[in-house]
Amino acid sequence: MAVQPPGSNTRALGFTRKLVAGAGALCLALTGCAGAGSIGASDRTVTIAMVSNSQMTDARALSSQFEAENPDIDLRFVTLSENEARAKITASTAMGGGEFDVVMISNYETPQWAEYGWLTNLGPFIEATEGYDQNDFIPSLRESLSYEGDMYSVPFYGESSFLMYRRDLFEEAGITLSDPPTWTEVADAAAQLDGPDINGICLRGKPGWGELLAPLDTVINTFGGRWFDEDWNAQLDSPEVQRAVEFYVDLVRSHGQPGASTSGFTECATQLAQGRVAMWYDSTSAVSTLEDPSSSNVVGKIGYAPAPVMEKDPSGWLYTWALGIPTSSENTEDAWKFISWMTDQNYMRLVGEELGWERVPPGSRLSTYEIPEYEEAARAYGPITLESIEGADQSNPTVDPVPYTGIQFLAIPEFQDLGTRVSQQISAAIAGRQTVAEALDQAQKYAEAVGATYREESQ
């Protein structure tokens, strides 16, 4: 469970008021919130807000099987891009509008929203569901989705981060990597493999606290940087952060994909799957795209290595897309039926048998890694995915001590806004509109404003 910073209860109330005050306009900008799930819906319609990633698309495709087993329940999916989903789900849940019965959230939101009273405690539902077995969830994920000992969301899939590289190109060029590789080795390999027909590496540059900052934060951490020191003094202008961000920006500008400042997870997945880049550092969940013959031209050609390091090892992140029930939902029983179906052990087998074992949602249940068919399909990436998730430590993300938890995010309410603002500055540096020094100068000001409020509360 994330450790709450000083004054978290007071801060939660203030944050909620601010969010609710602006949520009306946000909902209108995102095509409307209140009542969206009730239009033309039956009393037993479960409305699910989810991110439009490949695993979620598969769940929607298979949902007819749930409806066949539960003919009295209708499912309505609202699928959104990652940034849109974060904004709309946050605004909706904070307002208590009740239009969503199931929301796809993460280990960033879950402990905070549980504390605010926005989420239904799933503990009683889990205990009453025969064979569901919450102890089968990977412990690091289970703990990250818990508040005061109970789970308030359950993982659909879990992820860490690793380096994906074209094993065939590395062999042809005689390039070898350490275990784990260093970022210096990665940069050298990108320079060597970069050419007119292929780029050396793909890295996210798209603004967003869950886009660009996800990989970049791990680079900052392993280079010895941190967002705040133990007294909440902002550190984004420190030499360590400066060196990390300059390295990242220089690498993607010199040897990265075209349009890097607008590239996120989806764009980089396409780049590597279509053979346009030699490497990609990102989520372990990418294997569902890269190893699927229907979406990838490089099946069987990808090597997988732990997240690159410099000063700190390991450096991979910890993240899970999970499903929770807002307290404003009036269909909690039916919502749980759907959630338990989508996150149960049997669902993993359903995906494997119907869609292919390479498309099984990775990194949520330990038992997934004991399915013989999945073990065979995931030989190249299964063990390293499980090892990376189990080894990620949200409580000790940096070289020097910090007052926050989280690896690729800070588990504080302000980080959605702070992280997005900082990412916009760094994305502008990737686009060449300003220097890294200028980006971090402005980022430091944003962080100082947040840090000052925490220092005041701790005095």
C-alpha distance (Angstrom), angle and dihedral (degrees) to the residues before:
residue distance angle dihedral
M1 . . .
A2 3.80 . .
V3 3.79 114.6 .
Q4 3.78 109.2 -120.3
P5 3.82 116.7 -129.9
P6 3.81 124.0 -123.6
G7 3.77 114.2 -62.8
S8 3.79 93.3 11.8
N9 3.82 95.8 151.7
T10 3.80 93.3 53.4
R11 3.79 90.1 41.9
A12 3.81 91.3 51.0
L13 3.80 91.1 55.8
G14 3.79 92.5 48.1
F15 3.78 92.3 45.9
T16 3.81 91.3 49.0
R17 3.81 92.5 51.5
K18 3.80 91.9 50.2
L19 3.78 92.5 46.3
V20 3.79 94.4 48.1
A21 3.81 90.6 47.2
G22 3.78 91.2 57.9
A23 3.76 99.0 32.6
G24 3.79 96.3 86.3
A25 3.79 92.6 62.1
L26 3.79 91.1 42.0
C27 3.80 92.1 53.5
L28 3.79 91.3 50.7
A29 3.79 90.5 50.0
L30 3.78 90.0 52.2
T31 3.84 95.1 51.5
G32 3.78 97.9 -87.2
C33 3.80 137.5 -55.4
A34 3.78 119.5 -161.2
G35 3.75 113.3 81.3
A36 3.80 94.5 -1.1
G37 3.78 92.6 129.8
S38 3.78 96.5 48.2
I39 3.80 100.7 60.1
G40 3.78 108.1 111.3
A41 3.80 91.2 -16.2
S42 3.78 128.2 137.0
D43 3.80 121.7 -124.0
R44 3.81 88.9 -100.4
T45 3.77 99.0 49.9
V46 3.79 113.7 129.2
T47 3.81 111.1 -153.8
I48 3.78 113.9 -155.4
A49 3.82 123.8 -164.7
M50 3.78 109.6 -158.4
V51 3.79 143.8 160.4
S52 3.80 116.8 -102.2
N53 3.81 96.2 -123.1
S54 3.79 120.6 136.6
Q55 3.82 96.9 -100.0
M56 3.81 90.6 51.8
T57 3.80 90.7 48.3
D58 3.81 87.8 54.7
A59 3.80 91.0 50.7
R60 3.77 90.6 53.2
A61 3.81 90.6 49.1
L62 3.81 90.8 52.5
S63 3.80 95.9 42.4
S64 3.81 92.4 96.1
Q65 3.79 86.3 75.0
F66 3.81 90.0 58.2
E67 3.80 90.5 49.0
A68 3.81 90.5 49.1
E69 3.81 89.1 54.0
N70 3.82 91.4 43.6
P71 3.82 105.5 35.5
D72 3.81 93.2 170.5
I73 3.81 92.4 60.5
D74 3.80 123.5 76.7
L75 3.80 119.8 -161.6
R76 3.79 123.7 -144.7
F77 3.79 117.9 -172.0
V78 3.79 125.5 -157.0
T79 3.81 106.1 -169.0
L80 3.79 120.5 -169.5
S81 3.78 139.6 170.6
E82 3.80 114.6 -95.2
N83 3.80 97.6 -99.0
E84 3.83 92.6 43.2
A85 3.80 91.6 47.6
R86 3.79 93.0 52.7
A87 3.80 92.6 50.0
K88 3.80 98.4 43.2
I89 3.79 96.9 41.6
T90 3.81 91.7 47.7
A91 3.80 93.3 49.0
S92 3.80 93.2 44.7
T93 3.79 95.2 47.6
A94 3.79 93.3 45.6
M95 3.81 92.0 50.4
G96 3.81 92.8 47.9
G97 3.78 91.2 -135.9
G98 3.79 94.1 154.7
E99 3.80 96.8 -140.7
F100 3.83 92.5 122.2
D101 3.80 122.0 59.2
V102 3.80 94.4 179.3
V103 3.81 124.9 30.6
M104 3.77 128.6 -169.6
I105 3.78 107.4 -134.3
S106 3.79 136.6 149.6
N107 3.77 145.0 -129.6
Y108 3.81 87.4 -81.9
E109 3.80 95.7 62.6
T110 3.81 102.4 29.3
P111 3.84 103.4 74.6
Q112 3.80 92.2 39.4
W113 3.79 95.4 47.4
A114 3.79 91.0 45.0
E115 3.79 88.9 56.0
Y116 3.81 90.8 49.2
G117 3.81 90.7 52.1
W118 3.80 94.2 -116.5
L119 3.82 96.6 122.8
T120 3.80 133.8 61.2
N121 3.79 115.8 -116.7
L122 3.81 104.1 -113.2
G123 3.81 94.6 -166.3
P124 3.82 95.8 95.2
F125 3.83 91.4 45.7
I126 3.80 91.8 50.0
E127 3.80 92.5 49.3
A128 3.81 91.8 49.3
T129 3.82 94.4 50.1
E130 3.78 110.5 88.8
G131 3.80 114.7 -130.8
Y132 3.80 95.7 2.6
D133 3.83 92.7 120.6
Q134 3.79 110.9 -168.8
N135 3.81 89.2 -166.3
D136 3.80 87.4 70.6
F137 3.81 89.7 69.2
I138 3.82 113.6 98.1
P139 3.83 103.1 -92.8
S140 3.81 96.9 -127.1
L141 3.81 89.9 55.1
R142 3.80 94.9 43.1
E143 3.79 91.0 52.9
S144 3.81 92.7 46.1
L145 3.83 90.6 56.3
S146 3.80 95.2 47.6
Y147 3.78 133.4 94.2
E148 3.80 121.6 -168.0
G149 3.79 90.2 -12.4
D150 3.81 99.6 -50.6
M151 3.79 130.0 98.0
Y152 3.79 114.6 -118.2
S153 3.79 94.7 -178.6
V154 3.79 132.3 17.3
P155 3.81 125.9 -137.7
F156 3.78 121.2 -104.0
Y157 3.75 91.0 -178.4
G158 3.77 134.0 -11.3
E159 3.73 131.0 -149.9
S160 3.74 147.5 -176.3
S161 3.79 124.3 -176.5
F162 3.79 132.3 -98.1
L163 3.78 143.0 162.6
M164 3.80 117.1 -92.9
Y165 3.78 115.8 -163.2
R166 3.78 140.1 171.3
R167 3.78 100.6 -101.2
D168 3.81 92.2 -167.1
L169 3.81 93.0 54.4
F170 3.79 92.1 46.7
E171 3.81 90.5 51.8
E172 3.80 92.6 48.6
A173 3.81 90.9 50.3
G174 3.81 93.9 43.2
I175 3.82 92.2 -121.2
T176 3.79 119.2 156.3
L177 3.79 129.0 -177.1
S178 3.78 131.8 -149.0
D179 3.80 119.9 -118.1
P180 2.96 100.9 -88.5
P181 3.80 98.1 18.5
T182 3.78 120.5 -132.9
W183 3.77 122.4 -125.2
T184 3.79 87.8 -119.2
E185 3.81 89.5 59.7
V186 3.78 90.6 47.8
A187 3.80 92.3 51.6
D188 3.81 91.5 48.3
A189 3.82 90.9 50.1
A190 3.81 91.5 48.4
A191 3.80 90.6 52.5
Q192 3.79 91.9 48.3
L193 3.81 95.8 48.2
D194 3.80 97.8 39.3
G195 3.78 111.5 110.5
P196 3.80 146.6 139.2
D197 3.81 93.6 -75.4
I198 3.80 101.1 36.8
N199 3.79 136.9 29.0
G200 3.78 121.0 -131.0
I201 3.80 98.1 -125.7
C202 3.79 144.8 -7.7
L203 3.80 119.7 -136.4
R204 3.78 129.5 170.4
G205 3.80 115.6 -100.1
K206 3.80 99.9 161.0
P207 3.81 112.7 119.8
G208 3.79 116.9 -108.8
W209 3.79 136.3 100.2
G210 3.80 88.0 -114.3
E211 3.81 94.7 40.9
L212 3.82 119.6 45.1
L213 3.79 94.7 9.3
A214 3.80 94.9 56.4
P215 3.82 95.9 71.9
L216 3.79 94.8 26.0
D217 3.81 93.7 56.1
T218 3.80 90.5 57.0
V219 3.81 88.9 52.0
I220 3.80 90.4 50.3
N221 3.81 90.6 48.8
T222 3.79 96.0 49.6
F223 3.82 92.5 44.8
G224 3.82 87.3 59.4
G225 3.80 97.6 -100.4
R226 3.80 131.4 131.4
W227 3.79 138.0 -177.7
F228 3.81 96.6 -125.3
D229 3.77 136.6 7.5
E230 3.81 121.0 -127.4
D231 3.80 91.1 -81.2
W232 3.82 94.1 51.9
N233 3.79 94.2 -104.6
A234 3.80 108.0 152.9
Q235 3.80 113.8 -112.2
L236 3.82 104.0 -175.8
D237 3.81 91.5 112.8
S238 3.82 93.2 52.1
P239 3.82 119.6 120.6
E240 3.81 90.8 -113.1
V241 3.81 94.1 54.8
Q242 3.79 91.3 41.8
R243 3.81 91.0 53.3
A244 3.82 93.0 46.9
V245 3.79 95.8 48.7
E246 3.79 93.6 43.5
F247 3.81 88.9 51.3
Y248 3.82 92.6 50.5
V249 3.80 95.0 44.8
D250 3.81 93.8 44.9
L251 3.82 91.9 47.9
V252 3.80 95.8 51.9
R253 3.81 93.4 40.4
S254 3.81 93.0 49.1
H255 3.80 102.1 38.1
G256 3.79 106.6 6.3
Q257 3.79 135.8 105.5
P258 3.81 125.2 -72.1
G259 3.80 113.0 -91.6
A260 3.78 92.0 21.3
S261 3.81 93.9 163.4
T262 3.82 89.9 63.9
S263 3.81 97.7 39.1
G264 3.78 120.3 110.2
F265 3.78 134.7 165.9
T266 3.80 94.6 -64.1
E267 3.79 95.1 48.6
C268 3.81 93.5 48.6
A269 3.80 91.3 47.1
T270 3.79 88.8 56.1
Q271 3.80 92.1 46.9
L272 3.81 94.0 55.2
A273 3.80 95.4 37.1
Q274 3.80 90.3 54.4
G275 3.80 93.3 47.8
R276 3.79 96.2 -111.8
V277 3.82 97.7 124.1
A278 3.80 133.7 40.0
M279 3.82 98.4 -143.9
W280 3.75 142.1 17.1
Y281 3.81 129.3 -172.1
D282 3.79 110.6 -156.0
S283 3.79 147.5 95.5
T284 3.79 122.9 -12.0
S285 3.81 86.9 -133.2
A286 3.81 89.5 73.9
V287 3.79 90.0 87.5
S288 3.80 89.2 81.8
T289 3.81 87.4 69.1
L290 3.79 101.0 32.1
E291 3.79 96.8 49.7
D292 3.80 96.7 42.0
P293 3.83 111.6 100.0
S294 3.79 90.7 -152.3
S295 3.81 92.5 61.1
S296 3.80 105.7 23.7
N297 3.79 137.6 65.3
V298 3.80 92.9 -168.9
V299 3.82 103.1 59.4
G300 3.79 109.4 152.9
K301 3.81 93.0 11.0
I302 3.81 98.3 86.8
G303 3.78 124.5 98.3
Y304 3.80 121.5 -160.0
A305 3.81 126.0 -146.3
P306 3.83 133.0 174.9
A307 3.79 118.7 -90.6
P308 3.82 108.5 -71.9
V309 3.79 116.4 -103.0
M310 3.78 142.1 -160.2
E311 3.82 115.0 167.5
K312 3.82 99.8 -7.8
D313 3.81 126.9 54.1
P314 3.00 125.7 -140.7
S315 3.78 101.7 30.9
G316 3.82 104.0 167.8
W317 3.77 118.9 123.8
L318 3.81 129.5 -121.6
Y319 3.77 119.4 -132.1
T320 3.76 140.2 149.0
W321 3.75 134.5 -173.8
A322 3.76 101.7 -140.2
L323 3.80 138.5 176.2
G324 3.78 124.4 -121.7
I325 3.79 138.4 167.7
P326 3.84 119.0 -124.2
T327 3.79 113.2 -131.6
S328 3.81 86.7 -124.6
S329 3.83 92.0 66.6
E330 3.79 115.7 110.3
N331 3.82 92.2 -163.2
T332 3.79 102.2 60.9
E333 3.81 96.2 141.4
D334 3.81 93.6 51.6
A335 3.79 91.1 40.3
W336 3.80 89.8 55.9
K337 3.80 91.1 48.5
F338 3.78 89.1 58.3
I339 3.81 94.6 42.6
S340 3.79 92.9 49.2
W341 3.82 90.2 48.9
M342 3.82 92.7 50.5
T343 3.82 95.3 46.5
D344 3.80 101.0 36.9
Q345 3.80 125.4 112.3
N346 3.80 89.7 -112.5
Y347 3.80 91.4 59.7
M348 3.80 89.9 62.1
R349 3.79 90.1 57.4
L350 3.80 91.0 45.3
V351 3.82 91.6 56.4
G352 3.79 92.4 45.9
E353 3.77 94.7 48.6
E354 3.80 96.9 41.2
L355 3.80 103.9 34.4
G356 3.81 107.0 15.5
W357 3.78 133.9 -80.1
E358 3.80 93.2 -101.4
R359 3.83 87.6 66.1
V360 3.81 96.7 56.3
P361 3.84 109.6 123.4
P362 3.82 102.7 -103.3
G363 3.74 132.7 -144.5
S364 3.79 104.5 24.2
R365 3.82 109.0 90.3
L366 3.79 127.4 36.6
S367 3.80 90.0 -145.5
T368 3.80 90.8 63.6
Y369 3.79 88.1 71.2
E370 3.79 90.5 55.0
I371 3.81 95.9 57.8
P372 3.83 104.6 107.6
E373 3.80 94.3 -143.7
Y374 3.80 91.7 50.1
E375 3.79 92.5 45.4
E376 3.79 89.0 55.3
A377 3.80 94.8 45.8
A378 3.83 93.2 44.5
R379 3.81 99.7 44.6
A380 3.81 92.5 119.9
Y381 3.80 97.9 46.6
G382 3.83 111.1 10.8
P383 3.81 99.7 83.1
I384 3.81 94.2 43.5
T385 3.81 91.1 48.4
L386 3.81 92.5 52.6
E387 3.80 92.4 43.7
S388 3.81 92.1 49.8
I389 3.80 94.0 49.8
E390 3.80 93.5 45.8
G391 3.81 91.4 47.8
A392 3.81 97.3 49.6
D393 3.81 112.2 106.8
Q394 3.82 115.7 -164.8
S395 3.80 90.8 -174.0
N396 3.81 94.5 60.1
P397 3.80 106.5 34.2
T398 3.80 99.9 146.9
V399 3.80 143.7 46.7
D400 3.81 93.7 -114.6
P401 3.83 123.0 42.7
V402 3.80 119.2 -86.3
P403 3.83 133.9 -171.1
Y404 3.81 94.3 -129.6
T405 3.78 137.7 64.6
G406 3.78 128.9 -134.2
I407 3.80 133.0 80.3
Q408 3.80 107.2 -138.8
F409 3.81 91.8 19.1
L410 3.78 139.1 27.7
A411 3.81 112.6 -114.4
I412 3.81 94.1 -131.3
P413 3.82 125.8 111.3
E414 3.80 93.4 -119.5
F415 3.78 94.5 59.1
Q416 3.81 95.2 86.6
D417 3.79 88.9 63.6
L418 3.80 98.7 29.6
G419 3.78 94.2 47.1
T420 3.78 93.2 47.1
R421 3.81 92.2 49.8
V422 3.79 92.1 49.1
S423 3.80 91.5 46.2
Q424 3.79 90.3 53.5
Q425 3.79 90.1 56.3
I426 3.79 93.8 49.5
S427 3.80 92.7 43.7
A428 3.80 87.4 55.3
A429 3.82 88.5 54.3
I430 3.82 89.9 51.3
A431 3.81 88.3 51.3
G432 3.82 89.4 51.7
R433 3.79 95.0 -116.4
Q434 3.80 93.0 121.7
T435 3.79 140.7 0.7
V436 3.78 125.4 -94.0
A437 3.80 88.8 -113.6
E438 3.79 90.7 55.6
A439 3.81 91.4 46.5
L440 3.79 93.2 51.0
D441 3.80 92.7 44.4
Q442 3.79 89.5 60.7
A443 3.82 92.2 39.1
Q444 3.80 89.5 54.5
K445 3.80 90.4 55.5
Y446 3.80 91.0 52.4
A447 3.81 91.4 49.1
E448 3.81 93.3 45.9
A449 3.81 90.5 57.7
V450 3.81 91.1 53.7
G451 3.81 94.5 42.7
A452 3.81 91.9 51.1
T453 3.80 92.2 61.2
Y454 3.81 91.6 52.6
R455 3.80 92.3 48.8
E456 3.79 90.3 51.5
E457 3.80 92.0 51.2
S458 3.81 93.5 49.0
Q459 3.81 94.2 52.5
